[in-house]
Amino acid sequence: VQSNLRWKVDQEVADRICNFNRHYAEHSGYFQGITEFLQEAKNLSADGEITFYDSNTGKPLYYAPRGRTMADFLAESRNHGWPSFRDAEVNWDYVRILPNGETVSVDGTHLGHNLPDGKGNRYCINLVCVAGNPDGGSASS
């Protein structure tokens, strides 16, 4: 993984979850303890969104919120324990869903799983796997 992950997420946890892993996840609610991420979300303008980048490659994977508010995004994420993205928030150029529901980047980074609900596809994604910087560089958002 990149050496300068955003929001001060744990690099060792990121490496363990994002690489050489097909089943495991950061613990439920991990993202709620990442104050830098929550502060960025809180300070987002009403029409703003956060771009979530692959923690290995820096490719943009998700954009949230889209089609809902940040409060709605965070509430759903809290309810399920992981950042929870919907189809409109996925960058399909770089994200794939495997037949078993595993969600990966086109470069093989394990991201999480698709756990559909009554509203449609819900991608429960490990924050440590989408805390990269654009194209491997450094960024603040």
C-alpha positions as a Markdown table, in Angstrom:
| # | Residue | x | y | z |
|---|---|---|---|---|
| 1 | Val | 0.0 | 0.0 | 0.0 |
| 2 | Gln | 1.0 | 3.6 | -0.3 |
| 3 | Ser | 3.2 | 4.9 | 2.5 |
| 4 | Asn | 1.1 | 8.1 | 3.0 |
| 5 | Leu | -2.5 | 6.9 | 3.3 |
| 6 | Arg | -5.1 | 9.5 | 3.9 |
| 7 | Trp | -6.9 | 10.2 | 7.2 |
| 8 | Lys | -4.1 | 8.6 | 9.2 |
| 9 | Val | -5.5 | 5.1 | 8.7 |
| 10 | Asp | -3.3 | 2.2 | 9.9 |
| 11 | Gln | -0.9 | 1.3 | 7.1 |
| 12 | Glu | -0.3 | -2.2 | 8.5 |
| 13 | Val | -4.0 | -2.9 | 8.7 |
| 14 | Ala | -4.4 | -1.6 | 5.2 |
| 15 | Asp | -1.7 | -3.9 | 3.8 |
| 16 | Arg | -3.2 | -6.9 | 5.6 |
| 17 | Ile | -6.8 | -6.2 | 4.4 |
| 18 | Cys | -6.1 | -4.9 | 0.9 |
| 19 | Asn | -3.4 | -7.3 | -0.2 |
| 20 | Phe | -3.3 | -11.1 | -0.2 |
| 21 | Asn | -6.8 | -11.3 | 1.3 |
| 22 | Arg | -10.1 | -12.4 | 0.0 |
| 23 | His | -12.3 | -12.7 | 3.1 |
| 24 | Tyr | -11.2 | -10.5 | 6.0 |
| 25 | Ala | -12.1 | -6.9 | 6.8 |
| 26 | Glu | -11.2 | -4.1 | 9.1 |
| 27 | His | -13.4 | -4.4 | 12.2 |
| 28 | Ser | -16.9 | -3.1 | 12.0 |
| 29 | Gly | -17.1 | 0.6 | 12.8 |
| 30 | Tyr | -13.3 | 1.1 | 12.2 |
| 31 | Phe | -14.1 | 4.2 | 10.1 |
| 32 | Gln | -16.0 | 5.8 | 13.0 |
| 33 | Gly | -12.7 | 6.0 | 14.9 |
| 34 | Ile | -10.9 | 7.8 | 12.1 |
| 35 | Thr | -11.5 | 11.4 | 13.2 |
| 36 | Glu | -9.7 | 12.9 | 10.2 |
| 37 | Phe | -12.2 | 11.2 | 7.8 |
| 38 | Leu | -15.2 | 12.2 | 9.8 |
| 39 | Gln | -14.0 | 15.8 | 10.1 |
| 40 | Glu | -13.5 | 16.0 | 6.3 |
| 41 | Ala | -17.0 | 14.6 | 5.8 |
| 42 | Lys | -18.5 | 17.0 | 8.3 |
| 43 | Asn | -16.8 | 20.0 | 6.6 |
| 44 | Leu | -17.9 | 19.0 | 3.1 |
| 45 | Ser | -20.1 | 21.6 | 1.3 |
| 46 | Ala | -23.7 | 20.6 | 0.7 |
| 47 | Asp | -22.9 | 19.8 | -3.0 |
| 48 | Gly | -19.4 | 18.4 | -2.3 |
| 49 | Glu | -18.2 | 14.9 | -2.5 |
| 50 | Ile | -15.2 | 12.9 | -1.3 |
| 51 | Thr | -13.2 | 10.9 | -3.8 |
| 52 | Phe | -12.0 | 7.6 | -2.4 |
| 53 | Tyr | -8.7 | 6.3 | -4.0 |
| 54 | Asp | -7.3 | 2.8 | -4.2 |
| 55 | Ser | -4.8 | 2.5 | -1.3 |
| 56 | Asn | -2.3 | 0.7 | -3.6 |
| 57 | Thr | -2.6 | 2.5 | -6.9 |
| 58 | Gly | -4.3 | 5.8 | -6.2 |
| 59 | Lys | -7.0 | 5.3 | -8.8 |
| 60 | Pro | -10.3 | 6.9 | -8.0 |
| 61 | Leu | -12.8 | 4.1 | -7.0 |
| 62 | Tyr | -15.7 | 5.8 | -5.3 |
| 63 | Tyr | -17.3 | 9.3 | -5.1 |
| 64 | Ala | -19.6 | 10.0 | -2.2 |
| 65 | Pro | -22.2 | 11.2 | -1.7 |
| 66 | Arg | -23.9 | 11.0 | -5.0 |
| 67 | Gly | -27.7 | 11.0 | -5.1 |
| 68 | Arg | -27.9 | 11.5 | -1.4 |
| 69 | Thr | -26.5 | 13.7 | 1.4 |
| 70 | Met | -23.3 | 13.1 | 3.3 |
| 71 | Ala | -25.5 | 12.6 | 6.4 |
| 72 | Asp | -27.4 | 9.8 | 4.6 |
| 73 | Phe | -24.1 | 8.2 | 3.5 |
| 74 | Leu | -22.6 | 8.3 | 7.0 |
| 75 | Ala | -25.9 | 7.1 | 8.6 |
| 76 | Glu | -26.1 | 4.1 | 6.3 |
| 77 | Ser | -22.4 | 3.4 | 6.8 |
| 78 | Arg | -22.8 | 3.5 | 10.6 |
| 79 | Asn | -25.8 | 1.2 | 10.4 |
| 80 | His | -23.8 | -1.4 | 8.5 |
| 81 | Gly | -20.3 | -0.9 | 10.1 |
| 82 | Trp | -18.4 | 0.0 | 6.9 |
| 83 | Pro | -18.5 | 2.9 | 4.4 |
| 84 | Ser | -21.5 | 1.8 | 2.2 |
| 85 | Phe | -21.6 | 2.9 | -1.4 |
| 86 | Arg | -24.4 | 2.6 | -3.9 |
| 87 | Asp | -24.1 | 2.0 | -7.7 |
| 88 | Ala | -24.1 | 5.7 | -8.6 |
| 89 | Glu | -21.0 | 6.2 | -6.4 |
| 90 | Val | -18.9 | 3.5 | -8.0 |
| 91 | Asn | -16.2 | 4.3 | -10.6 |
| 92 | Trp | -16.9 | 1.2 | -12.8 |
| 93 | Asp | -13.7 | 1.9 | -14.8 |
| 94 | Tyr | -11.7 | 0.6 | -11.8 |
| 95 | Val | -14.1 | -1.5 | -9.7 |
| 96 | Arg | -15.2 | -5.0 | -10.3 |
| 97 | Ile | -17.7 | -7.3 | -8.4 |
| 98 | Leu | -16.7 | -11.0 | -8.4 |
| 99 | Pro | -19.4 | -13.7 | -8.6 |
| 100 | Asn | -19.2 | -14.3 | -4.8 |
| 101 | Gly | -19.8 | -10.6 | -4.1 |
| 102 | Glu | -16.2 | -9.7 | -3.3 |
| 103 | Thr | -15.5 | -6.2 | -4.5 |
| 104 | Val | -12.0 | -5.6 | -5.9 |
| 105 | Ser | -10.1 | -2.9 | -7.9 |
| 106 | Val | -9.1 | -3.8 | -11.4 |
| 107 | Asp | -5.5 | -4.0 | -10.0 |
| 108 | Gly | -6.6 | -6.7 | -7.5 |
| 109 | Thr | -6.9 | -4.6 | -4.3 |
| 110 | His | -9.5 | -6.3 | -2.0 |
| 111 | Leu | -12.0 | -3.5 | -1.2 |
| 112 | Gly | -14.9 | -5.3 | 0.5 |
| 113 | His | -18.2 | -7.0 | -0.5 |
| 114 | Asn | -21.5 | -6.3 | -2.2 |
| 115 | Leu | -24.2 | -6.9 | 0.3 |
| 116 | Pro | -27.5 | -6.0 | -1.5 |
| 117 | Asp | -30.5 | -4.8 | 0.5 |
| 118 | Gly | -34.0 | -3.6 | -0.4 |
| 119 | Lys | -32.6 | -0.5 | -2.0 |
| 120 | Gly | -30.2 | -2.4 | -4.4 |
| 121 | Asn | -26.5 | -3.1 | -4.4 |
| 122 | Arg | -24.7 | -1.9 | -1.3 |
| 123 | Tyr | -20.9 | -2.1 | -1.4 |
| 124 | Cys | -19.5 | -2.3 | 2.2 |
| 125 | Ile | -15.9 | -1.2 | 1.7 |
| 126 | Asn | -12.9 | -1.1 | 4.0 |
| 127 | Leu | -11.9 | 2.5 | 4.6 |
| 128 | Val | -8.2 | 1.4 | 4.8 |
| 129 | Cys | -8.5 | 0.1 | 1.2 |
| 130 | Val | -9.8 | 3.4 | -0.3 |
| 131 | Ala | -7.6 | 5.8 | 1.7 |
| 132 | Gly | -5.0 | 6.2 | -1.1 |
| 133 | Asn | -3.8 | 9.4 | -2.7 |
| 134 | Pro | -4.4 | 10.1 | -6.3 |
| 135 | Asp | -2.0 | 8.2 | -8.5 |
| 136 | Gly | 0.2 | 7.5 | -5.5 |
| 137 | Gly | 0.8 | 11.1 | -4.7 |
| 138 | Ser | -0.2 | 13.1 | -1.6 |
| 139 | Ala | -3.6 | 14.8 | -1.2 |
| 140 | Ser | -5.7 | 16.2 | 1.5 |
| 141 | Ser | -9.1 | 15.0 | 0.2 |
